[in-house]
Amino acid sequence: MSRVQEVILSSRMNLGETPLFIVSEHDTSLTYFSLLLSNHLLPQHEGYRERALLPYDNFFTSPFLNHLLRHDWDKHTSAELESIISLHLEEGFDTKRLYGLALSIESFQKLKDTELLSRGLVLFIYSDFISVIEIERKVDSKDLLLQLEQHQSILFCNNKLGHLYAKEVIHELSLLLNAQRIDSEKIKLLDFNPSDCAPYHPSYHEVCRAKDTISSKYLRKQSTSFILCLDKEVNLPTLSNYLSSVLLSSNEKTNIILISERGDILRKELPEIFFSELNMQIHSTEPNLSAQFNILIRELPTEWILIDHLYLQAEATKWNALIESSSVTFFGKLGWEHELTEIHLSELLTNENPEYNIGFKKSNFVEIEGFDEHIADKRTYWDLALRLVNRKQQEAWVYTTELAIAKKPELFPEESISNRYIIQKHEALLQHCLNDVLLSIRKDSGLTHSELKEMQHKVSSLNLLLMHSKDELKSLHSLNLELHHRIQYLENNWYQKIIRKVRRIKKIFFKKKSPGTGTLKRIWLAFRFLLSKSGVGILRKVFANFLKHLFLLIEKRPVEITYLDQRKSDGIHNYHNWIINKLDKQKLKEAYQEEEPSIGIHPLISIVMPVYNPPLRYLKEALESVLNQNYLNWQLCIADDHSPNER
């Protein structure tokens, strides 16, 4: 606890009784923090009151004071400005409409020799960035540095906390000001636009950082390097948001290594603030990720390494908490809970695998000799996490967050080569943690105790079978080596050497001469083939097929038909004419009308037609064939098996 905080707590400074002066170098920060404290801090013994809070009208400013302190402060002397402010401040405390004042940096400097600021507590908000609009703003750094060193009751807070830790700022100030927190779940973070920012590092910032005890609790203190692999799914806005989180979560310059094939595009399109405030390097992607990571990490002079593919949203607050806790390793997974979970080695072996990113300490990484370069893809994170946790005998941490890209990427198949390699590599570890692994599976799948025992028995049987299979594999391997040695012996034998030399001489002196080259050579080869046995067989089949088709084409085949239902017949008829004559509809109808009176019985004929999604043309033809019958006593029963076509 700082001396300033001790003085504040010992004097029991209360919000609503002692003025709180919010001072900031930039108008955006001043407006945000005045609204943040107005919306979420309330005096201890005061009930919640409905009030429309606006940037120019809240518990730390009014329309008149806002205009006076931001625009007309130079039109008055220090004494006049103090008198005007004091009157409005007293009136605001009496009516409970003011808890303090939001002062621009210029008005704060003008009031330095007055007694007004000594009556309360100053909350000084400093920022490492300045808006392009305010870049021409002039501040007397030397004079301000002296004022900040001499002032006793002043709290410092980095503007970065408003972007990531607004809820924590409210918590700290509620303790220092003896105030109650309200609507904490509705706290909104301060927006950050990297395209509209420029670096801002005046000399008095060193004093601010040295005396800032609030920001030092939350901003990352340990040096960390980020290796970002930009796959094709990651676009420029996603990368910009991620880099913004990294920039806002630390007081120190952070190392950023971008691995991408779009290096020239990134250099042109990324905001300049990232290149000035971060140590940026851009490398091309290599086929073996593990080998590339090993080379890069050995050259990084940092305590922590975070490798990320930017598929998940950046969680800078969780990274800082995990790094400060000195966890052995951590990684993110897809989920909606936004939780931090501690996992054991058995869970890491089964259902909790790093897929999108991984963070670890460099000293531990060096101790286990880095990534396994036999694993070239992202499965190398799983292998590294297993070795880190097993070596350090500590638990890993997992945080859940949402996707930062539009669509979940397809990472790797379940039965990939890397998967099999890692399982074989850590087989002894899996055997050692077998009971814990089975308990973890039981917890996830809801198995009973008897089912778990049965599973353990099956696993033991499979282990025995695996051991026997390995022994057989070893014996087959030794037999294979023996056969290989025998083949080599035979090939090196004097008889085989002589045979090979004879064949080589034969090829040299008894070559088949080529009949020619080009078209003539191809014609000669085709002619030789046709004269061969195979060629003659093919020609015979082609010629026989041709004669068969020719014979069928020119042959006329009369058909003798005997008619039993016709008195007159010529004996020989053409088949085509006969069909036309027999199926003539008009003649058939006339014949039926002649014979119908002699038929005494007309039974009902039922026609059953099951259908399922039939083509309409064929269905229509089927119905017409029934409707066109001459016989009248019939019924058509159509059974439709839920055809999806409504027509």
Order of alpha helices (4+ residues) and beta strands (2+ residues): alpha-beta-alpha-beta-alpha-alpha-beta-alpha-beta-beta-alpha-beta-alpha-alpha-beta-beta-alpha-alpha-beta-alpha-beta-alpha-alpha-beta-alpha-beta-alpha-beta-beta-alpha-beta-alpha-alpha-beta-alpha-alpha-alpha-alpha-alpha-alpha-alpha-beta-beta-alpha-alpha-beta-alpha-beta
